[in-house]
Amino acid sequence: MQTWRDGRTAALSASDAMREVLASLGLPESAYAAIRPQVTPRGEPLVHLGSIPAAHVEQIAEALRGTGHSPSGTAVPFPSESRRTR
């Protein structure tokens, strides 16, 4: 049971962090109102992002492109528009 509780705490923290970041991008609360913490039966923390309007996803993507770095600190290449698939 403690594993599940720890997972829930981690999922809540991650959910709150994501809401804060999206709010700092100037997105309306409706863009991230569906974010929910989830926990698997084994205690794995997850965050359900729900449906986000496409225009807001574009804003999020732009912000990520501006800060795309790996944990080692090197820049992470983003896929080119021509390589995207549906």
Stockholm file with secondary structure:
# STOCKHOLM 1.0

chainA/1-86         MQTWRDGRTAALSASDAMREVLASLGLPESAYAAIRPQVTPRGEPLVHLGSIPAAHVEQIAEALRGTGHSPSGTAVPFPSESRRTR
#=GR chainA/1-86 SS CHHHHHHHHHHHHHHHHHHHHHHHTTCCGGGTTTCEEEECTTCCEEEECCCCCHHHHHHHHHHHHHTCBCTTSCBCCCCCGGGCCC
#=GC SS_cons        CHHHHHHHHHHHHHHHHHHHHHHHTTCCGGGTTTCEEEECTTCCEEEECCCCCHHHHHHHHHHHHHTCBCTTSCBCCCCCGGGCCC
//
